[in-house]
């Protein structure tokens, strides 16, 4: 299984980005049962869980992103999305997707003030 995150970039504060995480080689039943979650790591800080989505579609978010970020998944595409709105400079970080012990390469999000 490989996790490929994409969609990062440079955006001004208040702007939006949508990240995608494609789980290549993951069978449908595994993806459907537990889709990859989104983490982020800012310079000098520990990696933190940003958002996750359950098999039934229930979502969880870090307090710092509630109301601004939305996680969604497309089982048929084996892809998890992270819609990020009203971005703030403190959202600047490398964003990673994770499934159990598998980590994808990060995609860098930079929010300028």
C-alpha positions in Angstrom: 0.0 0.0 0.0 1.2 3.5 -0.9 -0.4 6.7 0.3 0.1 9.7 -2.0 -0.8 13.1 -0.7 -1.2 16.1 -3.0 -2.7 19.5 -3.3 -0.5 21.6 -1.0 0.7 25.0 -2.0 1.1 28.6 -1.0 -2.1 30.5 -0.2 -3.0 33.7 1.5 -4.7 33.8 4.9 -8.4 33.3 4.4 -7.9 31.2 1.3 -8.7 27.6 0.6 -6.9 24.4 -0.5 -8.1 20.9 -1.1 -5.7 18.0 -0.3 -6.1 14.5 -1.7 -4.7 11.3 -0.4 -4.8 8.3 -2.8 -4.4 4.9 -1.3 -2.8 2.8 -4.0 -2.9 -0.9 -3.6 -5.5 -0.8 -0.8 -8.4 -3.2 -1.3 -11.9 -1.7 -1.1 -12.9 -3.5 2.0 -9.9 -2.2 4.0 -10.3 1.4 2.7 -14.0 1.3 3.4 -13.5 0.0 7.0 -10.8 2.5 7.9 -9.9 5.3 5.5 -6.5 7.1 5.9 -6.5 10.0 8.4 -4.8 13.4 7.9 -2.0 14.6 10.1 0.2 17.6 10.0 3.6 18.7 11.3 4.6 22.3 11.6 8.3 23.2 11.9 9.6 22.5 15.4 6.3 20.9 16.5 5.1 17.4 17.0 3.0 15.7 14.4 -0.7 16.0 15.2 -3.9 14.4 14.0 -6.0 16.9 12.0 -9.0 14.9 10.8 -10.3 11.3 10.5 -13.4 9.7 9.0 -15.0 6.5 10.1 -16.5 3.7 8.0 -19.9 5.2 8.6 -18.8 8.7 7.7 -18.5 10.1 11.2 -15.7 12.7 11.3 -13.3 14.0 14.0 -11.3 17.1 13.9 -8.6 18.8 15.9 -10.1 21.7 17.9 -7.9 24.1 16.0 -9.5 23.2 12.6 -13.1 22.6 13.6 -15.5 24.6 11.4 -12.8 25.3 8.8 -11.6 21.9 7.6 -13.8 19.1 6.1 -12.7 15.5 5.6 -14.4 13.3 3.0 -13.7 10.1 1.2 -14.5 8.4 -2.0 -14.3 4.7 -1.5 -14.4 3.8 -5.2 -11.4 6.0 -5.8 -9.6 5.0 -2.6 -9.1 8.7 -1.9 -9.5 10.8 1.1 -9.9 14.6 0.8 -9.3 17.4 3.2 -11.0 20.7 2.2 -9.3 23.5 4.1 -11.1 26.8 4.2 -10.4 30.1 6.0 -6.7 29.1 6.2 -4.6 30.7 8.9 -0.8 31.2 9.1 -0.7 28.7 11.9 -2.0 26.0 9.5 1.3 26.1 7.8 2.7 22.6 8.0 3.6 19.4 6.1 0.3 17.5 5.8 0.5 13.7 5.8 -2.0 10.9 5.4 -1.7 7.8 7.5 -3.3 4.3 7.6 -2.2 2.1 10.5 1.6 1.9 10.1 1.7 3.4 6.6 2.6 7.0 6.1 2.6 8.9 2.8 5.0 11.6 1.8 3.8 15.0 3.0 2.4 17.8 1.0 3.5 21.3 2.1 0.9 23.9 2.9 2.1 27.4 3.4 -0.3 30.2 4.5 1.0 33.7 4.3 -0.4 36.5 6.4 
